[in-house]
Amino acid sequence: MDIVANRFIELSIAEKYRRLTKAERYEKNECLKYLENQQWKLAKLKNLSLMAHMSNDHDWQHEICDEIEKIKGR
């Protein structure tokens, strides 16, 4: 799992038991922004992959799948 996602989860769990410091709240919000941006990129690429599949453009689809794998960190 992504280090940013791990940190977000860690801060979210800590928040259940205590009030986060101002720095931790800022860090959690930055993690959330990063994760949201990553998910939007993945959604866009998945839609483009579907378009490539529907137009039988296999080269384009492979390029898109490579981009998806890079974002997922594989």
N, C-alpha and C positions, 0 to 999 in steps of 0.2 A: 504494500500500500504506500501511497505517496507520503512523504514526510510532512507535507502541509496538512494533509487529511489526518494524519496521526496526531499532530499538534492540536488541530481543531477539536478532535475527539477528546484528547487529554484535558483541554481547557473546559470543554462542555461538561465533562464528568466532574471536574474540580468545582465548577460553578454550582453543581447540585448540593455541594457540602459546605461551600463558603463563598463569600463575595469575592469576585475577582478584583485584583488591583487595576488601577487605571491602565497600566502598561499591558496587563493581560487582556483586558477588554479590547484595547486597541489591536493587539496581536490576533485575538479571536476574530475581530471584524475584518482584518486584513486577510486572514486565512479564508474566511467566508467569501470575500470578494474574489480571491484567487480561484477557489473551488467553483464558484458560480461561473466565472469566465471560462474555466476549463470545460464545464458541462455544456455551455453554449457552443463552444468550438466543436465539441464532440457531436452535438445534435446537428449542427450545420454540416459537418463532414458526413454524418450518416445519411442525411437527406441528399447530399451530393452523390454519395455512393449509390443510393437508390436510383437517382437520375442517370448515372453512368450505366447501371445495370439495365434500366429500361431502354436506354439508347444503344445497348450492346457495345459500349465503348469500354472494352476490357482493360486497355492500357490506363485509361483515366481512372477506372475503378481500382486498379492495383496501386496507383499513385495515392489515391484517397485513403485506401486501407493502410498504406505505409504511414501516412500522416496520423491516422487514428492510433496506430501502434506506438508512434513516437510520443503522442500526448499521454497515452496510458502508461508509458515508461517500459514498454516491453522490447 
